């Protein structure tokens, strides 16, 4: 599947680049699908560049997807960062930090579902070495939706750690 998607990128990315050079936005399913394949093969630089254009243009996701474009990108970046963390690696700050800032910015509640914002805050708390910052992010997740966040124990543990 990976090789197939990489092959598709080789074929379709030049078409997308030509579309971008035209600077005449219109619905372009090839742009969106190429962005999806770029995420699939781990080409985050291309995926994010295409995502920026697709979001700015209000491109729709293919019908088989249940989420909107902005949520798809947030989920793809989250998955990448969680996988990097699981391998003991830090996610690329140009990708993670930027998307984290968008998902948690004031007004993000109008653009992203609570579940997306909460999982970002929880992962950020895991990724940081700063317990004060981790506590701040977990408390924010708690404030968004205590039931969904499920961070009560982690908050208590951090508070106890910070008292000592």
N, C-alpha and C positions, 0 to 999 in steps of 0.2 A: 504494500500500500504506500509506504514511504517513497519508494522508487517511482511508483506511478505518479504520485503527486509532484515529485521533483521534476519528472518529465513534463507534466502539464504546465508547471511553472516556466520551464524553458520555452514551451510553445506559446503560452498566453501572456507572459509578462511583457514581451515587446508590444503586444496590442494595447496593453494597459498603459505602458509608457507613452505610446502614441496618443492615446486618449488624454492623458494628463498634459501632454504638450499642446494639445488643441485648445485647452482652457475654455471649453464650452460644455459646462456640466449638463448632463442628462442621465436618465436612469441607465445604469451600466452594470448588469449582472456579472459580467466578466471581471470587472474591477473587484466586486465583493467576493466572488469565488476565488480569485487570485489571492486576495487578502487571507481568506480562510486557509487555502493551501499553504501560504507562507507561514502561518501559525503552525499548521500541521507538521511542516518539515523543520520547524525551529528557526526559520529565518525571521527573527524578531524585528530587525531593522526594516526590512521590506514590509512586513506585516503592519508595523506601527505607522510607517509612512503612508501606506495605502489606507489604513484605518482612519487616519487623520482626514484624508481627502473624502473618503466615503461618509464619515460622520458629518463633516462640514457641508457636504452636498445633500445630506439626508437620504442617502441610498438605502433601499430596503434590503433586508436579509432575504435569502431564498425562502420560499414557503415552507420547506421542510424543517426550518428552525423555529423554535417557539419563542426565542428571545429577540429583542431588537438589537441593532448593530452595536450600540454603546455597551449593552449588557454582555453581548458576545465577546467583545474586546476585553472588557473587565474580567470576565470569567477565564478567558484564554491567558491573560497576564497573570491572574491569580494562580491558575494551574501550573504555569511555568515557574512562578516564584515558589510555590509549595513543593514542587518536584526538586528544584534546586536546593531548597532548605533540607529536604529529606536526604539528599546526597551529601549534606554538610557544606554546601556551597552557598555563597551569598548571591542573590539574584542581581542581575545587571541593574545598577541604580538608575541608568537612563531610562529603563523600561519600567521597573517596579516603582521607583520614587515618583515618576511622573503620573503613572496611573493611580497610585495611592493618593496623590494630591487631588486628582480629579474626583475620585470616589468619595473622599472624605471632606471635600471643600464645602464651605457654607453654600447651601442651596442644592447640594448633591442629593438630598432627599427627594427632590423633584425629578431627578434624572435616573437614580439607581434605586432598586428595591432595597429594603432594609437588610435582607439576607446578604446581599452583595456587600453592603457597607460594613456589616458586622464581621463577615469572614475576613475582609481586608484588615480591619482593626485587630482582630485576634491574631492573624498571621504577623502583622507588624509588631505586635507585642512579643511574639516568639522570636522574631528576627533581631530585635534590638538588645544591646548589652546594657542599656540604661533602665534600671528597674522603675525609676520615676516615670519615664516615658511609657514603659509597658503598662504601668498602673493607669496612667492617663488614658491610654487607648482602650484598655479593658473597661474602664469606667464609662467611656463614651459608648462602647458597644452595649454595655448594660443599660445605658440611658436610652438607646435606640429601641431596644426590645428585650427586657430581662429574660423572658421565656426562651426566646430564640438564641440569645447570646450565650446563656449558660456559662457565665464566667464568675459566679459568686465565689467559688472555692479559690480560683486563681487570684482574684482580687484580695481575698482574705490572706492568702499565702504571701502575696507581695507586700501587703501592708505590714504583716508580721516581720517579714524580712527587712523592710525599711526601718522599722522601730528598733531593731537590734544593731 
